[in-house]
């Protein structure tokens, strides 16, 4: 009857609500669970509207891709979204599904499952299409907007302090990128020749301890605050459209991040305690498409630390573990690594010329001795016989706190440095050895951090990570050895052996052939047969003995 149906409908609604809460958690923490438990579209269509609103839905969305890197104390979070004309959905990725091959600002189309404001990307092939890449500019016009809140009007830094750290000071972010990129990546202003810095402006929004939600940056609120600041500045006559990058500073509040950068995009944010040059340059580095410089530990079958193995991992806090790169340690303001300098993903421009990078492989370059000039010398350089970076193909399997263990195709990156320019304060270990990092191939989806390898793993610190003179790096699985022969102020001499990897043994059952297959004779007559036993093990297997017994 009607009363019974109403009870059943109420129970279904309550179950749907409870299930929906669990699916929202799964969409954030284990997106593959959502795909495994998806209610088919035909079934959903049969549900009442009251129940259906609490059931996930298969959708296709087209919009603007947004990718934010939230820089936290010991790690970071990649926050990815798709923006449409009427909504913003956070993208979450099941195991094995990678980021779009694009930077923030690109136009994309996504097939997925909508769960509240989360869009779980489908694990089917071609679930993400990149329709248009975002434009990039090597000469970037940068503006800073300082804003505070209706109920928090502190002004912790002055416009002149910010202008000094970003534009005019001897160690400003502008000076840093000019040197590190070899003049390729520049920072300029439009109105004030000493740098365009506006504010403080007070937005009408109040701060209500709402910069984060559930331990993650609340991008909806951060975006709303920034948009409010934009409106005030524009109303004062500033034409924001003429700038390539917009950096926002606000008083220090309870956010998960110290800095937040839009990967390859336009915006960055500084949760101000002190807007030092290193932090400003680090966040702009994300705007210029550069990822973090991390460190990687490897162990052998016994659990002992080794230079490299098939069991490598990054522990908590080591996402910023490469102290020889500003994208690892922003306070040091050292040059970016050869990997980060050579990135040219999705329209971004490499900061190294082709002649400054040499790629070796068994098929194109012989094993031998090579010269490396320092990564930065204060002038032009690089030739077929003296490169700044040497790359060697490698597939490396490793895990991070945010990424399950998986094999990734990439290269070893070899570089040598000297105390010149922003590398002047490196310490003896920094200058006396050869740094070896792993970096994924640049046409891979998304952006993964460079990984510093420890050439002296027994010390349990990456402070002495470079390879010392006379020391050898050995990758037994790829049959690669790298020996640092000598160093001087002008360069390093390296002997590299790219042997063919030892063949892998693939055992297989032997075969026995008897000839002739059939024979005839009179009783008591001897008949001769020949028997051949053939081993079908692959060439990588050791010799084997077989026992043939009568049946």
C-alpha positions in Angstrom: 0.0 0.0 0.0 1.0 3.7 -0.1 2.2 3.8 3.5 4.5 0.8 2.9 5.9 2.3 -0.2 6.6 5.6 1.6 8.5 3.7 4.3 10.6 1.8 1.6 11.2 5.1 -0.3 12.4 6.7 3.0 14.7 3.8 3.7 16.2 3.9 0.2 16.8 7.6 0.5 18.6 7.1 3.8 20.8 4.3 2.4 21.6 6.5 -0.7 22.7 9.3 1.6 24.9 7.1 3.7 26.4 5.5 0.6 27.0 8.9 -1.0 29.1 10.0 2.0 31.2 6.9 1.6 31.6 7.5 -2.1 32.7 11.1 -1.5 35.5 9.8 0.8 36.4 7.2 -1.8 36.5 9.8 -4.6 39.1 11.7 -2.7 41.2 8.9 -1.2 40.7 5.8 -3.4 39.0 6.8 -6.7 39.3 3.3 -8.2 36.7 2.2 -5.5 34.2 4.6 -7.1 34.7 3.1 -10.5 34.3 -0.5 -9.2 31.1 0.4 -7.4 29.5 2.6 -10.0 25.7 2.4 -10.4 25.0 1.9 -14.1 23.4 4.8 -15.9 20.3 2.6 -16.8 19.8 1.7 -13.1 20.2 5.3 -12.0 17.7 6.5 -14.5 15.1 4.3 -12.8 15.6 5.9 -9.4 13.4 8.6 -8.0 14.9 12.2 -8.3 15.1 12.3 -4.5 17.4 9.2 -4.5 19.2 9.8 -7.8 20.7 13.1 -6.5 22.7 11.0 -4.0 24.0 8.6 -6.6 27.2 9.1 -8.7 26.7 9.9 -12.3 28.8 9.2 -15.5 29.5 12.5 -17.2 31.7 14.1 -20.0 32.9 17.6 -19.2 34.7 20.2 -21.3 36.4 23.1 -19.7 39.6 24.8 -18.5 42.2 22.7 -16.7 43.6 24.1 -13.5 46.6 22.6 -11.7 47.8 24.0 -8.4 50.9 22.9 -6.4 50.3 23.5 -2.7 53.7 23.8 -1.0 53.4 22.6 2.6 56.0 22.1 5.3 57.4 18.7 4.4 55.4 17.8 1.3 53.1 19.2 -1.3 49.7 18.4 -2.9 48.8 18.6 -6.5 45.3 20.0 -6.8 43.7 19.5 -10.2 40.4 20.9 -11.4 38.2 21.3 -14.4 36.3 24.6 -14.7 33.2 25.0 -16.7 30.9 28.0 -17.1 28.8 27.0 -14.1 31.0 24.8 -11.9 34.4 23.7 -10.7 35.1 20.0 -10.1 38.2 18.6 -8.5 39.8 15.8 -10.6 40.8 12.7 -8.9 42.8 9.9 -10.5 42.5 6.1 -10.0 45.7 4.0 -9.9 47.2 3.8 -13.4 45.4 6.9 -14.7 47.7 9.9 -15.2 47.3 13.7 -15.4 46.4 15.5 -18.6 49.4 16.2 -20.8 49.0 19.9 -20.3 49.6 22.7 -17.9 47.1 24.9 -16.1 44.9 27.0 -18.5 44.6 24.3 -21.2 41.2 23.3 -22.6 40.4 19.7 -21.9 37.5 17.2 -22.2 37.2 14.6 -19.4 35.1 11.4 -19.2 34.5 10.4 -15.6 32.1 9.9 -12.6 30.7 12.9 -10.8 30.5 12.5 -7.0 29.5 15.8 -5.4 32.2 18.3 -6.4 34.7 15.5 -7.3 35.1 14.1 -10.8 36.8 10.7 -10.8 38.5 10.3 -14.1 37.6 7.2 -16.0 40.2 4.4 -16.3 39.2 3.8 -19.9 41.7 4.7 -22.7 41.5 8.3 -23.9 39.4 9.4 -20.9 41.1 12.9 -21.1 41.5 14.8 -24.3 43.7 18.0 -24.5 41.9 20.3 -26.9 44.2 23.3 -26.7 47.4 24.0 -24.7 47.7 27.2 -22.6 49.9 29.9 -24.0 53.3 30.5 -22.4 55.6 33.5 -22.4 59.4 33.5 -21.9 59.2 37.3 -21.2 56.7 37.3 -18.4 55.1 40.5 -17.2 54.5 40.0 -13.5 52.3 42.0 -11.1 51.9 41.6 -7.3 48.6 42.3 -5.5 48.7 42.5 -1.7 45.4 42.1 0.0 44.0 41.6 3.5 40.6 40.8 4.9 37.6 42.8 6.3 38.4 41.3 9.7 42.2 40.9 9.3 43.8 44.1 8.1 47.4 43.4 9.0 50.1 44.6 6.5 53.1 42.4 7.3 55.3 43.6 4.5 55.6 46.8 2.5 55.4 47.3 -1.2 59.1 48.3 -1.3 60.1 45.1 0.5 58.2 43.0 -2.0 59.6 45.1 -4.9 63.1 44.5 -3.7 62.7 40.8 -3.3 60.9 40.2 -6.6 62.3 42.9 -8.9 65.2 45.1 -7.9 67.3 43.6 -5.2 70.7 42.0 -5.9 69.3 38.5 -5.1 65.7 39.2 -6.4 63.6 36.6 -8.1 64.1 38.6 -11.3 67.9 38.4 -11.0 67.7 34.7 -10.2 65.8 33.8 -13.3 67.9 36.0 -15.5 71.0 34.0 -14.4 69.5 30.5 -14.1 67.8 30.6 -17.5 70.6 32.2 -19.3 68.4 35.2 -20.1 65.6 33.0 -21.6 63.1 33.5 -18.8 62.7 37.1 -17.9 60.5 39.0 -15.4 59.4 42.5 -16.3 56.8 45.1 -15.2 54.4 47.3 -17.1 53.9 50.6 -15.3 56.6 51.0 -12.6 60.1 50.3 -14.0 61.1 49.0 -10.5 58.2 46.6 -10.4 54.4 46.7 -10.3 53.2 46.0 -6.7 49.7 47.1 -5.7 48.2 47.2 -2.3 47.4 46.7 0.4 43.8 46.5 -0.6 41.1 45.2 1.8 38.7 42.8 0.3 35.1 42.6 1.5 35.5 38.9 2.4 36.2 38.0 6.0 38.7 35.3 7.0 36.9 32.6 9.0 39.7 30.1 9.4 38.5 28.8 6.0 41.7 28.6 3.9 41.7 24.8 4.3 39.1 22.1 4.5 39.7 18.5 5.4 43.5 19.1 5.6 43.6 20.4 2.0 43.6 23.9 0.5 40.2 25.3 -0.1 40.7 26.5 -3.6 37.2 27.8 -3.9 37.8 30.3 -1.1 41.4 31.2 -2.2 40.1 31.9 -5.7 37.2 34.0 -4.4 39.6 36.1 -2.3 41.8 36.6 -5.3 38.9 37.6 -7.6 37.8 40.1 -5.0 41.2 41.6 -4.9 41.3 41.7 -8.7 38.0 43.7 -8.8 39.4 46.3 -6.4 42.6 46.8 -8.4 40.8 46.9 -11.7 38.4 49.5 -10.3 41.5 51.6 -9.5 42.5 51.6 -13.1 44.9 48.7 -13.3 44.6 46.6 -16.5 45.3 43.1 -15.2 44.9 41.5 -18.6 48.2 42.9 -19.7 50.1 40.7 -17.2 51.2 37.2 -17.8 51.6 36.3 -14.1 49.7 37.6 -11.0 51.1 36.9 -7.5 49.0 37.5 -4.4 50.3 38.2 -0.9 48.1 38.1 2.2 48.7 38.2 6.0 49.8 34.9 7.4 46.7 32.7 8.1 46.0 29.1 8.9 46.5 27.6 5.5 48.1 24.3 4.6 50.6 26.1 2.4 53.4 28.7 2.7 53.2 29.2 -1.1 50.9 28.0 -3.8 51.7 28.0 -7.5 49.6 27.3 -10.6 51.6 24.8 -12.6 52.5 26.5 -15.9 49.7 28.9 -15.2 49.1 32.5 -14.3 48.5 32.8 -10.6 50.6 32.2 -7.4 49.9 32.9 -3.7 52.2 33.7 -0.8 50.9 33.1 2.8 53.0 35.8 4.1 55.3 35.5 7.1 58.2 37.0 5.1 58.0 37.2 1.4 61.7 36.3 0.8 63.2 36.1 -2.7 63.6 32.3 -2.6 59.9 31.6 -1.9 58.8 34.1 -4.6 61.1 32.4 -7.1 60.0 28.9 -6.1 56.3 29.7 -6.7 57.1 31.5 -10.0 59.1 28.3 -10.9 55.8 26.4 -10.7 54.3 29.1 -13.0 57.1 28.4 -15.4 56.3 24.7 -15.4 59.0 23.5 -13.0 58.2 20.7 -10.5 59.9 19.9 -7.2 63.4 18.7 -6.8 63.2 15.6 -4.6 65.5 12.9 -3.2 65.1 9.1 -3.6 66.4 6.3 -1.3 67.1 2.8 -2.7 67.7 -0.5 -0.8 68.9 -3.9 -1.8 67.3 -7.3 -1.1 68.7 -7.2 2.4 67.3 -3.7 3.1 70.7 -1.9 3.1 70.9 1.5 1.5 72.4 1.4 -2.0 72.9 3.9 -4.9 70.1 2.5 -7.0 68.1 -0.7 -7.1 64.7 -2.0 -8.1 63.3 -0.9 -4.7 63.5 2.9 -4.5 61.2 5.2 -2.5 60.8 8.7 -1.2 60.1 9.1 2.4 58.0 11.9 4.0 59.9 15.2 3.9 62.1 14.2 1.0 59.9 15.8 -1.6 62.0 18.8 -1.0 65.1 16.7 -0.4 67.4 18.0 -3.2 69.1 20.9 -1.5 71.1 21.7 -4.7 68.0 23.0 -6.5 65.7 25.9 -5.5 62.7 23.7 -6.3 63.9 21.6 -3.4 65.2 24.1 -1.0 63.9 27.6 -1.7 66.0 29.3 1.0 69.3 28.2 -0.7 68.4 29.9 -4.1 70.8 27.6 -5.9 70.5 26.9 -9.6 67.8 24.6 -10.8 69.1 21.2 -11.9 69.9 20.3 -15.5 66.6 18.3 -15.5 64.5 21.3 -14.5 66.5 23.7 -16.8 65.9 21.4 -19.8 62.2 21.0 -19.4 60.1 22.0 -22.4 56.8 20.4 -21.7 53.6 21.7 -23.3 54.9 24.9 -24.8 57.4 25.9 -22.1 60.9 26.8 -23.3 64.1 24.9 -22.3 66.7 27.1 -20.6 69.5 25.0 -22.1 70.6 24.9 -25.8 70.5 21.6 -27.6 74.4 21.7 -27.7 74.5 21.8 -23.9 72.7 18.5 -23.5 74.2 15.2 -24.6 72.0 12.0 -24.7 73.9 8.7 -24.6 72.5 5.3 -25.4 74.1 2.0 -26.5 72.7 2.4 -30.0 73.8 6.0 -30.7 76.8 6.7 -28.6 79.7 4.4 -27.6 80.8 3.9 -24.1 83.8 6.2 -23.3 85.1 9.2 -21.6 83.2 12.5 -21.7 83.8 16.0 -20.5 81.2 18.0 -18.5 81.6 21.7 -18.1 79.9 23.2 -15.0 76.2 23.6 -15.2 76.7 27.4 -14.9 79.9 29.2 -15.7 78.7 32.8 -16.1 78.9 32.7 -19.9 78.0 30.7 -23.0 79.1 27.2 -23.4 78.3 23.7 -24.5 79.6 21.6 -27.4 79.5 18.0 -28.6 82.7 17.3 -26.6 81.9 19.4 -23.5 78.2 19.4 -22.4 76.5 20.9 -19.4 74.2 17.9 -18.9 74.6 14.2 -20.0 71.5 12.1 -20.2 71.3 8.2 -20.1 68.1 6.4 -20.8 66.7 4.5 -17.8 63.4 3.0 -16.6 63.3 3.3 -12.8 60.7 1.8 -10.4 60.0 3.9 -7.3 57.2 5.1 -5.0 56.5 8.4 -3.1 54.1 9.2 -0.4 51.6 10.4 -3.1 52.4 7.8 -5.7 52.3 4.0 -5.7 55.4 2.1 -6.9 55.5 2.0 -10.7 58.1 1.8 -13.4 58.7 5.2 -15.1 60.6 5.8 -18.4 63.2 8.6 -18.1 66.8 9.4 -18.0 69.7 9.7 -15.6 70.8 13.3 -15.6 74.5 14.0 -14.9 75.8 17.4 -14.0 78.8 19.2 -12.3 78.8 22.5 -10.5 81.2 25.2 -9.4 80.9 28.1 -6.9 79.7 30.7 -9.5 76.8 33.1 -9.2 73.8 31.6 -7.3 75.8 28.4 -6.8 78.5 30.2 -4.8 77.3 29.0 -1.4 77.1 25.2 -2.1 79.7 23.7 0.3 82.6 21.4 -0.6 80.5 18.3 -1.3 78.5 20.3 -3.8 81.5 21.3 -5.9 83.7 18.2 -5.5 81.5 15.6 -7.2 79.1 14.6 -9.9 75.4 14.9 -9.2 73.1 12.1 -10.6 69.4 12.5 -10.8 66.6 10.6 -12.4 63.9 12.5 -14.3 60.9 11.1 -16.2 60.7 11.6 -20.0 59.3 15.0 -20.8 56.5 13.8 -23.0 55.0 11.8 -20.1 51.7 12.8 -18.7 51.7 15.4 -15.9 54.9 16.5 -14.2 56.9 14.4 -11.8 59.7 15.7 -9.6 63.4 15.2 -10.4 64.9 12.6 -8.0 68.4 13.1 -6.6 70.2 9.7 -6.1 72.6 9.3 -3.2 76.0 8.2 -4.3 77.1 7.7 -0.7 74.0 6.0 0.8 75.8 4.6 3.9 75.8 8.1 5.5 72.0 8.4 5.4 72.1 12.0 4.3 71.8 13.7 0.9 74.3 16.4 1.9 77.1 14.2 0.3 74.9 12.8 -2.5 77.3 13.7 -5.4 79.7 11.0 -6.8 83.3 11.7 -5.6 86.5 11.5 -7.7 87.5 7.9 -8.3 84.1 6.6 -7.2 81.8 4.6 -9.4 78.1 4.5 -9.7 76.8 1.1 -10.7 73.3 0.2 -12.1 73.6 -3.5 -12.3 70.1 -4.0 -13.7 70.8 -1.8 -16.7 74.5 -2.7 -16.8 75.5 1.0 -16.6 78.6 2.3 -14.8 79.7 5.9 -14.3 83.1 6.8 -12.9 84.2 10.3 -12.0 87.8 10.5 -13.1 88.8 14.1 -12.3 87.5 17.5 -11.6 88.8 21.1 -12.0 87.3 24.6 -12.1 86.7 24.1 -15.8 84.9 20.8 -15.8 84.7 17.1 -14.9 85.9 14.0 -16.8 83.6 11.1 -16.6 84.0 7.5 -17.9 80.6 5.9 -18.8 80.1 2.3 -19.7 76.8 1.5 -21.4 77.0 -2.2 -21.6 74.2 -4.4 -22.9 72.1 -5.6 -20.0 72.6 -9.2 -19.1 69.9 -11.4 -20.7 67.2 -12.6 -18.4 66.8 -16.3 -17.9 63.4 -17.6 -19.1 63.2 -21.3 -18.4 61.0 -23.5 -20.5 60.3 -27.3 -20.6 62.7 -29.3 -22.9 61.5 -31.2 -25.9 62.5 -34.8 -26.9 62.5 -36.0 -30.5 62.7 -39.8 -31.3 63.5 -40.9 -34.9 62.1 -42.8 -36.6 58.7 -42.2 -35.2 57.7 -45.7 -36.2 59.8 -48.8 -37.1 59.1 -52.5 -37.8 61.0 -55.8 -37.5 60.7 -59.5 -36.8 60.6 -60.9 -33.3 64.0 -60.7 -31.6 65.4 -58.3 -34.2 67.2 -55.2 -32.9 65.8 -51.8 -34.1 67.8 -48.6 -33.8 66.3 -45.3 -32.7 68.0 -41.9 -32.2 66.8 -39.6 -29.5 67.4 -35.8 -29.3 66.8 -33.8 -26.1 66.6 -30.0 -26.7 66.8 -27.4 -23.9 64.3 -24.5 -24.5 65.7 -22.2 -21.8 66.6 -18.7 -23.0 70.2 -17.6 -23.6 70.3 -16.0 -20.2 70.0 -19.3 -18.4 72.9 -21.4 -17.1 73.6 -24.9 -18.5 71.1 -27.5 -17.2 71.2 -31.3 -16.7 68.1 -33.4 -17.6 67.3 -37.0 -16.5 65.6 -39.2 -19.0 63.9 -42.1 -17.4 62.1 -45.1 -19.1 58.3 -45.1 -19.0 
